[in-house]
Amino acid sequence: SATAIYGSKAANGVIVITTKRGQQDQMTVNYSGTFSFRRRPNYNQFNLMNSQERIQFSREAFDAGAVYTDVPAKTMSTYEGIMRLYNDKQITKTEAETATQKLESTNTDWFKLLTRNSFSHNHNLSISGGNNKIVYNASLGYSDQAGIELNNKAKNLSGRINLGINIHPKIHLDINIVGAIDRTWGYAANVDPMKYATETSRSVLAYDEHGNRIFQQKRSFYTYNKNEIFLNYHILNEVDHSYSKSKAARINSTLNFKWDIFPYLSYEFVGGINTNNINSESYAGEQTYYIANLYRGYDFGSEKYGSDRYKAALLPFGGELYNGASEVLAWNVQNKITFSKTVNEIHRINILIGTEAASTSTLNRSQTIFGYVAERGEQVIPPTPIKEIVPIGNEVTNWGILDKLYNGEGWTRSTMTAHQFSLFATLAYALKNRYVLNASIRNDASNRFGQDQNKRFDPTYSFGLSWNIAQEPWLQSISPVLNQFNLRASFGIQGNTVNSISPELILTMGQIKQYYGEYMSKISRLPNPHLSWERTKTWNFGVDIQMLEWITM
């Protein structure tokens, strides 16, 4: 029944939200607030190895001749690195044992370094009142949610205004406006503090005895350097020099006009318009491993101008800034006529006929800026010119760092518009409040099936029957015991679109074809001329029983 009224978009069910309205009473002001505290996670909550267990596991694996996917880096901060240095005779056995013992007693608390105890609070202030002509209800809410991870938080400011106006004893108008601004702060550059804390060995040192950060050696596969490369990595350095943030602003407004033409006949108009704008930004600075790995091939500041590695770098200075924006505009208009009449207190008839028109327009765009430096007045440093790049063992392809602008990663823009028109009707008939018939039907016009005119409508309908046996005269003698006894049966057909398949030939327009000097296009989807609505048939049967006014089945 819900699907027939709301269309194929209700194939998975319907949640009806009722807006709060003011009461014809004196003005009322309400405030509510909640405060919450969340404790940071700790190792007692996880089944993870401590430093000694981790080193023992590494020692057993190494002694058993385990094969590593990649050759370990030569470093004194991991057991594998220590053993590589020892096997290459770069440290003595005593030095290797001393370094290993130090790692066994490290027990770095990554949860303490990367998470925090968080405090969150929510506030809501509302005011309502009115008289016999107009009622109002307005509210303002604020939320500040702090995450347990460092620098992770979300804030929300929302407001709502609802007006109910009695223009005439038979004409009523409802106006509802809801707005909200959401802001979030998080991570970029592949930073995930909780994942790092749960997956990184506690034997890894975070700081030395002087409180300075100890950077780990992490393998790099920089495109324009075929040699073995290990770069410095420290999770807190990535957190300090990268970020992501977003801001979303949305406004939803609806207008409901109702006219009681006759006691048994009414007309209702419902119109709404919604906007939702989202702006997002993420940044990875020049001091991060993320930038060094993708665009440089060496640690920031470690190479002099003119060196081989410097000349092989796509981006010797500056980081990467990503900007994304999404704009959604949607409107919906409904017209409904309702007939409701009771004849001789025996026949009760309810009929609803309506139309609905809706449209949604979406614009998405994004861009990536290379060489952006937030710490130096938000300026942009140019990358290395293509003709000046000197790879170490590889060749420069196409446009170098600018390839991302043309392969869909560095610049995107897309628009999408969807229109819909629907007709729907419902019928409810009750005889003596014992025998009830419900029926509904809805047709959604769709251009999803453009090649077959007969399959452009969504055939959703349902009907149901109910018999209240407890109200039968021949059961009245036991009505104090059997309060309710209903038999129910219903049947319905749902229609749904398959968005992954198209009835039309979908052509993707490409760029210039090399050696031909002409635009090229590719077939991305073949047409399906027989595509129709996905149909689901449903039967439902039910029994409702209430006995002694408190036993319900």
Secondary structure per residue as TSV (DSSP state, phi and psi in degrees):
chain	resnum	aa	ss	phi	psi
A	1	S	-	360.0	-44.0
A	2	A	H	-62.4	-39.1
A	3	T	H	-64.6	-39.2
A	4	A	H	-65.5	-32.6
A	5	I	H	-80.0	-43.3
A	6	Y	H	-100.4	-6.5
A	7	G	-	90.9	-173.2
A	8	S	G	-64.3	-21.6
A	9	K	G	-67.7	-12.5
A	10	A	G	-101.7	21.6
A	11	A	T	-61.5	-27.4
A	12	N	T	-100.7	11.9
A	13	G	-	115.1	171.7
A	14	V	-	-133.9	134.6
A	15	I	-	-114.5	116.8
A	16	V	-	-95.7	121.9
A	17	I	-	-104.0	124.4
A	18	T	-	-98.8	126.3
A	19	T	-	-78.5	137.9
A	20	K	-	-67.0	139.0
A	21	R	-	-126.0	155.3
A	22	G	-	-73.0	164.4
A	23	Q	-	-114.6	153.5
A	24	Q	S	-75.6	83.7
A	25	D	S	-157.8	179.9
A	26	Q	S	-67.2	159.5
A	27	M	-	-61.3	135.0
A	28	T	E	-123.8	132.8
A	29	V	E	-118.4	128.6
A	30	N	E	-127.5	143.7
A	31	Y	E	-132.8	138.0
A	32	S	E	-138.1	145.3
A	33	G	E	-146.6	145.3
A	34	T	E	-129.5	145.3
A	35	F	E	-132.3	135.7
A	36	S	E	-137.8	149.1
A	37	F	E	-125.4	132.9
A	38	R	E	-123.8	125.7
A	39	R	-	-82.0	143.9
A	40	R	-	-64.6	149.6
A	41	P	-	-68.6	160.6
A	42	N	-	-142.2	169.8
A	43	Y	G	-70.4	-15.6
A	44	N	G	-68.5	-17.3
A	45	Q	G	-87.6	-6.3
A	46	F	S	-129.0	151.0
A	47	N	-	-94.9	76.4
A	48	L	-	-120.4	150.6
A	49	M	-	-73.9	144.3
A	50	N	-	-83.9	-176.6
A	51	S	H	-62.2	-44.8
A	52	Q	H	-63.4	-42.2
A	53	E	H	-65.9	-38.5
A	54	R	H	-67.4	-41.8
A	55	I	H	-67.2	-38.3
A	56	Q	H	-63.4	-42.1
A	57	F	H	-62.0	-44.3
A	58	S	H	-63.7	-39.1
A	59	R	H	-65.2	-43.5
A	60	E	H	-65.3	-41.3
A	61	A	H	-65.3	-41.0
A	62	F	H	-66.9	-43.3
A	63	D	H	-68.0	-27.1
A	64	A	T	-81.8	-0.7
A	65	G	T	79.7	30.1
A	66	A	-	-59.7	140.6
A	67	V	-	-96.0	124.9
A	68	Y	-	-89.2	145.8
A	69	T	S	-60.7	-44.4
A	70	D	S	-125.7	152.7
A	71	V	-	-66.2	127.3
A	72	P	-	-62.7	150.6
A	73	A	-	-72.8	147.8
A	74	K	-	-77.4	100.0
A	75	T	-	-150.7	151.1
A	76	M	T	-90.0	5.9
A	77	S	T	-101.5	0.2
A	78	T	S	-137.0	152.5
A	79	Y	H	-63.9	-41.8
A	80	E	H	-63.3	-38.6
A	81	G	H	-67.7	-37.7
A	82	I	H	-63.7	-43.5
A	83	M	H	-67.6	-32.7
A	84	R	H	-67.9	-41.4
A	85	L	H	-62.8	-40.2
A	86	Y	H	-68.0	-43.4
A	87	N	H	-66.7	-29.6
A	88	D	T	-86.3	8.4
A	89	K	T	59.1	34.9
A	90	Q	S	-96.8	-13.6
A	91	I	S	-138.1	159.1
A	92	T	-	-85.1	170.4
A	93	K	H	-63.7	-39.0
A	94	T	H	-63.7	-43.6
A	95	E	H	-63.5	-37.9
A	96	A	H	-66.5	-43.3
A	97	E	H	-66.4	-39.9
A	98	T	H	-63.8	-43.7
A	99	A	H	-65.7	-37.9
A	100	T	H	-65.9	-42.4
A	101	Q	H	-62.1	-34.9
A	102	K	H	-65.9	-40.7
A	103	L	H	-66.9	-35.7
A	104	E	H	-63.4	-26.7
A	105	S	T	-103.5	9.3
A	106	T	T	-69.6	-60.7
A	107	N	-	50.0	54.7
A	108	T	-	-60.6	131.7
A	109	D	-	-94.6	88.4
A	110	W	H	-67.6	-28.6
A	111	F	H	-64.8	-38.1
A	112	K	H	-69.0	-32.3
A	113	L	H	-80.2	-30.9
A	114	L	H	-111.9	-8.7
A	115	T	B	-126.9	175.9
A	116	R	-	-152.3	162.6
A	117	N	-	-75.1	129.2
A	118	S	E	-111.2	147.1
A	119	F	E	-125.0	128.9
A	120	S	E	-128.3	151.6
A	121	H	E	-148.4	148.5
A	122	N	E	-131.1	141.9
A	123	H	E	-136.8	142.4
A	124	N	E	-142.7	128.5
A	125	L	E	-123.0	127.3
A	126	S	E	-132.8	153.2
A	127	I	E	-139.4	136.5
A	128	S	E	-148.6	160.5
A	129	G	E	166.6	-166.7
A	130	G	E	148.5	-173.7
A	131	N	-	-140.0	-164.2
A	132	N	S	-73.6	-8.7
A	133	K	S	-99.8	-37.8
A	134	I	E	-148.7	138.7
A	135	V	E	-124.5	150.1
A	136	Y	E	-139.8	154.5
A	137	N	E	-151.2	122.0
A	138	A	E	-133.3	145.9
A	139	S	E	-145.6	154.3
A	140	L	E	-135.8	129.5
A	141	G	E	-128.1	148.2
A	142	Y	E	-138.5	136.6
A	143	S	E	-135.3	135.2
A	144	D	E	-129.7	105.8
A	145	Q	E	-110.2	114.0
A	146	A	E	-95.7	128.5
A	147	G	-	-79.9	163.3
A	148	I	S	-78.3	-16.5
A	149	E	B	-84.8	147.9
A	150	L	T	-58.1	138.1
A	151	N	T	64.0	15.9
A	152	N	-	-107.5	118.1
A	153	K	E	-158.1	165.7
A	154	A	E	-145.7	140.1
A	155	K	E	-129.8	145.8
A	156	N	E	-140.1	133.2
A	157	L	E	-124.2	123.4
A	158	S	E	-135.0	153.9
A	159	G	E	-148.0	154.0
A	160	R	E	-147.7	138.6
A	161	I	E	-131.1	128.9
A	162	N	E	-129.1	129.0
A	163	L	E	-122.9	132.4
A	164	G	E	-116.8	118.8
A	165	I	E	-121.2	126.2
A	166	N	E	-93.8	92.7
A	167	I	E	-68.3	-35.8
A	168	H	E	-152.9	157.2
A	169	P	T	-53.8	-22.2
A	170	K	T	-109.5	-0.8
A	171	I	E	-125.0	126.4
A	172	H	E	-129.7	141.9
A	173	L	E	-128.9	129.7
A	174	D	E	-116.7	131.4
A	175	I	E	-123.7	128.8
A	176	N	E	-134.0	126.0
A	177	I	E	-128.5	126.4
A	178	V	E	-126.6	131.9
A	179	G	E	-136.4	152.8
A	180	A	E	-155.7	149.1
A	181	I	E	-126.7	121.8
A	182	D	E	-113.7	134.7
A	183	R	E	-130.7	133.7
A	184	T	E	-131.5	149.9
A	185	W	E	-129.0	133.0
A	186	G	E	-150.4	-140.0
A	187	Y	-	-125.3	159.1
A	188	A	-	-138.2	-171.2
A	189	A	T	56.6	37.1
A	190	N	T	62.0	28.4
A	191	V	-	-87.5	127.1
A	192	D	-	-143.5	89.3
A	193	P	H	-56.6	-44.2
A	194	M	H	-66.3	-40.8
A	195	K	H	-64.5	-40.8
A	196	Y	H	-64.5	-41.9
A	197	A	H	-65.3	-34.1
A	198	T	H	-87.7	-17.3
A	199	E	H	-110.2	-10.3
A	200	T	S	-94.3	135.1
A	201	S	-	-60.8	140.7
A	202	R	T	-74.6	-10.8
A	203	S	T	-78.9	-9.9
A	204	V	S	-76.0	127.7
A	205	L	-	-78.8	135.3
A	206	A	S	-96.6	-35.0
A	207	Y	B	-136.9	154.9
A	208	D	-	-90.3	-175.2
A	209	E	T	-67.0	-15.1
A	210	H	T	-97.5	2.6
A	211	G	S	86.3	9.2
A	212	N	-	-87.8	146.1
A	213	R	B	-67.1	137.4
A	214	I	-	-102.0	114.5
A	215	F	-	-85.3	135.1
A	216	Q	E	-85.3	155.0
A	217	Q	E	-91.3	116.6
A	218	K	E	-118.6	132.9
A	219	R	E	-64.1	142.3
A	220	S	E	-123.8	146.2
A	221	F	-	-123.5	61.9
A	222	Y	-	-66.3	133.4
A	223	T	T	-57.0	-40.8
A	224	Y	T	-102.7	28.4
A	225	N	B	-147.7	109.2
A	226	K	-	-82.4	-7.8
A	227	N	S	-74.5	163.6
A	228	E	-	-67.7	126.7
A	229	I	E	-128.6	132.5
A	230	F	E	-124.4	130.1
A	231	L	E	-115.7	156.2
A	232	N	E	-72.0	136.9
A	233	Y	E	-140.2	130.7
A	234	H	-	-143.4	124.9
A	235	I	H	-57.3	-37.2
A	236	L	H	-71.5	-28.9
A	237	N	H	-67.3	-38.6
A	238	E	H	-66.6	-38.5
A	239	V	H	-65.1	-40.8
A	240	D	H	-68.3	-29.8
A	241	H	T	-115.9	24.7
A	242	S	E	-152.4	159.2
A	243	Y	E	-166.1	167.1
A	244	S	E	-142.5	146.9
A	245	K	E	-152.7	155.0
A	246	S	E	-147.0	155.3
A	247	K	E	-137.5	126.7
A	248	A	E	-122.9	132.6
A	249	A	E	-126.2	128.5
A	250	R	E	-138.3	145.5
A	251	I	E	-134.7	126.1
A	252	N	E	-120.2	124.9
A	253	S	E	-132.0	139.5
A	254	T	E	-135.9	150.3
A	255	L	E	-130.8	127.7
A	256	N	E	-123.1	116.8
A	257	F	E	-114.4	124.9
A	258	K	E	-128.0	132.1
A	259	W	E	-126.6	116.1
A	260	D	E	-85.0	91.0
A	261	I	E	-63.9	-49.8
A	262	F	E	-133.1	167.5
A	263	P	T	-56.7	-26.6
A	264	Y	T	-108.7	-0.8
A	265	L	E	-135.0	129.6
A	266	S	E	-139.2	154.9
A	267	Y	E	-121.3	140.0
A	268	E	E	-135.5	133.2
A	269	F	E	-116.9	128.9
A	270	V	E	-127.4	120.4
A	271	G	E	-129.4	142.3
A	272	G	E	-146.1	149.9
A	273	I	E	-138.5	133.6
A	274	N	E	-129.0	139.1
A	275	T	E	-129.1	144.4
A	276	N	E	-146.6	114.0
A	277	N	E	-117.1	128.2
A	278	I	E	-124.8	128.5
A	279	N	E	-121.6	127.0
A	280	S	E	-125.7	153.5
A	281	E	E	-148.7	137.3
A	282	S	E	-138.2	147.9
A	283	Y	E	-141.3	136.4
A	284	A	E	-124.8	117.8
A	285	G	-	-79.5	166.7
A	286	E	T	-65.0	-18.3
A	287	Q	T	-88.7	0.4
A	288	T	S	-86.2	154.7
A	289	Y	H	-62.7	-35.3
A	290	Y	H	-55.0	-47.0
A	291	I	H	-72.9	-41.9
A	292	A	I	-61.0	-38.0
A	293	N	I	-72.5	-41.6
A	294	L	I	-82.0	-38.7
A	295	Y	I	-124.7	-3.7
A	296	R	I	-128.7	-48.4
A	297	G	S	85.1	8.8
A	298	Y	S	-156.8	159.9
A	299	D	-	-68.6	147.7
A	300	F	T	-57.9	128.1
A	301	G	T	78.3	5.7
A	302	S	-	-91.8	-11.6
A	303	E	S	-118.8	143.2
A	304	K	-	-86.7	157.4
A	305	Y	T	-58.4	130.0
A	306	G	T	93.0	-5.8
A	307	S	S	-70.7	167.2
A	308	D	H	-60.4	-45.3
A	309	R	H	-66.2	-38.1
A	310	Y	H	-62.0	-43.5
A	311	K	H	-72.0	-18.1
A	312	A	H	-90.6	-4.0
A	313	A	-	-82.3	133.4
A	314	L	S	-72.7	-35.3
A	315	L	-	-137.5	82.9
A	316	P	S	-61.5	-31.9
A	317	F	S	-135.5	153.2
A	318	G	-	92.6	163.3
A	319	G	E	-117.2	-151.6
A	320	E	E	-129.9	126.6
A	321	L	E	-117.5	127.9
A	322	Y	E	-113.6	132.2
A	323	N	E	-123.6	131.7
A	324	G	E	-131.9	147.8
A	325	A	E	-144.0	142.8
A	326	S	E	-137.1	131.6
A	327	E	E	-126.7	124.6
A	328	V	E	-124.5	128.6
A	329	L	E	-127.2	124.1
A	330	A	E	-136.0	144.4
A	331	W	E	-137.6	156.1
A	332	N	E	-147.6	133.9
A	333	V	E	-132.1	129.3
A	334	Q	E	-125.6	141.6
A	335	N	E	-126.5	126.4
A	336	K	E	-135.1	138.4
A	337	I	E	-118.5	129.0
A	338	T	E	-120.8	131.1
A	339	F	E	-116.1	124.2
A	340	S	E	-140.1	119.0
A	341	K	E	-150.2	143.8
A	342	T	E	-116.4	127.3
A	343	V	E	-109.6	119.7
A	344	N	T	54.8	24.8
A	345	E	T	56.6	20.5
A	346	I	T	-117.3	-45.7
A	347	H	E	-101.2	126.3
A	348	R	E	-121.3	120.5
A	349	I	E	-123.4	131.2
A	350	N	E	-130.5	124.0
A	351	I	E	-129.7	133.7
A	352	L	E	-128.5	130.4
A	353	I	E	-128.3	133.8
A	354	G	E	-153.5	165.9
A	355	T	E	-128.9	154.9
A	356	E	E	-143.1	133.6
A	357	A	E	-125.2	136.6
A	358	A	E	-145.0	153.5
A	359	S	E	-151.3	143.4
A	360	T	E	-136.2	127.6
A	361	S	E	-119.3	131.1
A	362	T	E	-127.8	131.3
A	363	L	E	-124.4	119.8
A	364	N	E	-117.8	138.7
A	365	R	E	-151.4	150.1
A	366	S	E	-153.5	156.7
A	367	Q	E	-153.2	150.3
A	368	T	E	-118.8	132.1
A	369	I	E	-111.3	124.4
A	370	F	E	-98.1	137.6
A	371	G	E	93.4	7.6
A	372	Y	E	-72.0	134.7
A	373	V	E	-127.2	104.8
A	374	A	T	-70.0	-31.3
A	375	E	T	-77.3	-11.0
A	376	R	T	-120.4	60.6
A	377	G	T	70.3	22.3
A	378	E	T	54.6	45.3
A	379	Q	E	-97.6	168.1
A	380	V	E	-116.4	123.8
A	381	I	-	-95.8	128.8
A	382	P	-	-67.2	145.9
A	383	P	-	-73.8	175.3
A	384	T	-	-68.1	128.9
A	385	P	-	-56.9	143.8
A	386	I	G	-56.7	-41.7
A	387	K	G	-69.5	-14.4
A	388	E	G	-99.9	-4.7
A	389	I	-	-75.6	129.6
A	390	V	-	-121.0	94.0
A	391	P	-	-65.7	155.5
A	392	I	B	-102.0	90.1
A	393	G	S	92.5	-6.5
A	394	N	S	-128.0	177.7
A	395	E	-	-116.4	149.5
A	396	V	-	-75.2	131.5
A	397	T	-	-108.8	137.9
A	398	N	T	48.9	-114.7
A	399	W	T	-108.3	17.4
A	400	G	G	63.9	-128.1
A	401	I	G	-65.6	-23.1
A	402	L	G	-78.9	-2.5
A	403	D	H	-56.9	-33.3
A	404	K	H	-64.2	-25.1
A	405	L	H	-69.1	-22.6
A	406	Y	H	-113.5	-5.6
A	407	N	T	-105.3	11.0
A	408	G	T	92.1	-0.7
A	409	E	S	-95.3	-33.9
A	410	G	S	-95.4	-17.0
A	411	W	E	-154.9	127.5
A	412	T	E	-140.3	153.0
A	413	R	E	-156.3	127.7
A	414	S	E	-144.5	147.0
A	415	T	E	-131.0	146.3
A	416	M	E	-148.1	133.8
A	417	T	E	-129.8	132.1
A	418	A	E	-127.4	132.7
A	419	H	E	-120.0	152.3
A	420	Q	E	-151.8	141.3
A	421	F	E	-133.5	134.8
A	422	S	E	-135.7	150.3
A	423	L	E	-123.5	136.6
A	424	F	E	-148.1	157.8
A	425	A	E	-155.2	148.1
A	426	T	E	-134.6	150.1
A	427	L	E	-136.2	131.9
A	428	A	E	-132.7	125.1
A	429	Y	E	-130.6	131.7
A	430	A	E	-128.3	133.8
A	431	L	E	-112.4	115.8
A	432	K	T	57.1	23.5
A	433	N	T	57.4	21.9
A	434	R	T	-117.9	-37.7
A	435	Y	E	-114.4	120.2
A	436	V	E	-125.5	134.3
A	437	L	E	-121.5	129.4
A	438	N	E	-123.8	136.6
A	439	A	E	-146.0	145.6
A	440	S	E	-149.9	152.7
A	441	I	E	-149.3	147.8
A	442	R	E	-150.6	138.2
A	443	N	E	-122.0	123.6
A	444	D	E	-107.2	118.4
A	445	A	E	-72.8	131.8
A	446	S	-	-141.6	142.3
A	447	N	S	-96.6	14.0
A	448	R	T	-67.2	-20.1
A	449	F	T	-122.9	61.3
A	450	G	T	-67.3	-20.2
A	451	Q	T	-86.9	-11.1
A	452	D	-	-131.5	107.9
A	453	Q	G	-61.8	-27.7
A	454	N	G	-78.9	-7.8
A	455	K	G	-116.0	25.1
A	456	R	S	-92.0	1.4
A	457	F	B	-118.9	146.0
A	458	D	-	-92.5	106.1
A	459	P	-	-81.5	77.6
A	460	T	E	-105.6	128.5
A	461	Y	E	-155.8	164.5
A	462	S	E	-157.7	158.9
A	463	F	E	-149.9	153.7
A	464	G	E	-148.7	154.3
A	465	L	E	-127.7	143.7
A	466	S	E	-139.8	139.3
A	467	W	E	-129.2	114.9
A	468	N	E	-89.4	87.3
A	469	I	G	-66.2	-29.7
A	470	A	G	-63.7	-20.6
A	471	Q	G	-89.5	-0.9
A	472	E	S	-68.1	141.3
A	473	P	G	-57.2	-35.2
A	474	W	G	-75.6	0.2
A	475	L	G	-115.5	3.5
A	476	Q	G	-64.8	-26.3
A	477	S	G	-65.7	-24.8
A	478	I	G	-111.1	17.5
A	479	S	T	-60.7	-32.1
A	480	P	T	-62.6	-24.8
A	481	V	T	-94.2	-48.4
A	482	L	E	-102.1	95.7
A	483	N	E	-81.1	-32.8
A	484	Q	E	-146.8	135.9
A	485	F	E	-151.5	98.1
A	486	N	E	-115.6	138.7
A	487	L	E	-111.9	131.7
A	488	R	E	-129.8	144.9
A	489	A	E	-149.6	140.7
A	490	S	E	-148.8	155.2
A	491	F	E	-139.8	139.9
A	492	G	E	-151.3	154.2
A	493	I	E	-122.3	127.5
A	494	Q	E	-108.9	146.8
A	495	G	E	-121.7	141.3
A	496	N	E	-145.6	148.0
A	497	T	-	-88.8	152.9
A	498	V	-	-109.5	101.7
A	499	N	T	-74.6	-17.1
A	500	S	T	-80.4	-8.4
A	501	I	-	-123.4	144.1
A	502	S	-	-124.2	145.1
A	503	P	S	-78.1	-12.8
A	504	E	S	-107.8	160.8
A	505	L	-	-74.5	121.9
A	506	I	E	-100.0	121.5
A	507	L	E	-112.2	127.6
A	508	T	E	-97.9	117.7
A	509	M	E	-80.6	123.2
A	510	G	E	-101.2	-161.7
A	511	Q	E	-97.4	-158.6
A	512	I	E	-78.5	130.0
A	513	K	E	-78.7	125.6
A	514	Q	T	-63.0	142.0
A	515	Y	T	77.0	-13.5
A	516	Y	T	-107.7	-27.3
A	517	G	T	67.7	29.7
A	518	E	E	-134.4	156.5
A	519	Y	E	-65.9	145.1
A	520	M	E	-121.3	155.6
A	521	S	E	-136.5	154.6
A	522	K	E	-128.9	144.6
A	523	I	E	-81.0	115.4
A	524	S	E	-96.1	-27.2
A	525	R	E	-144.7	133.5
A	526	L	-	-83.3	150.5
A	527	P	-	-75.2	153.1
A	528	N	-	-123.7	95.4
A	529	P	T	-68.5	-15.6
A	530	H	T	-101.6	12.5
A	531	L	-	-66.2	131.9
A	532	S	-	-138.5	-178.2
A	533	W	-	-66.1	141.1
A	534	E	E	-75.5	120.4
A	535	R	E	-109.6	137.7
A	536	T	E	-129.4	123.4
A	537	K	E	-102.1	134.9
A	538	T	E	-133.0	130.3
A	539	W	E	-111.0	139.2
A	540	N	E	-133.4	136.5
A	541	F	E	-131.2	141.7
A	542	G	E	-152.0	156.4
A	543	V	E	-132.7	129.0
A	544	D	E	-116.2	124.0
A	545	I	E	-131.9	133.9
A	546	Q	E	-131.4	129.7
A	547	M	E	-127.2	140.2
A	548	L	T	56.6	22.5
A	549	E	T	64.2	8.5
A	550	W	T	-143.6	-8.9
A	551	I	E	-102.1	115.8
A	552	T	E	-120.2	134.6
A	553	M	-	-134.0	360.0
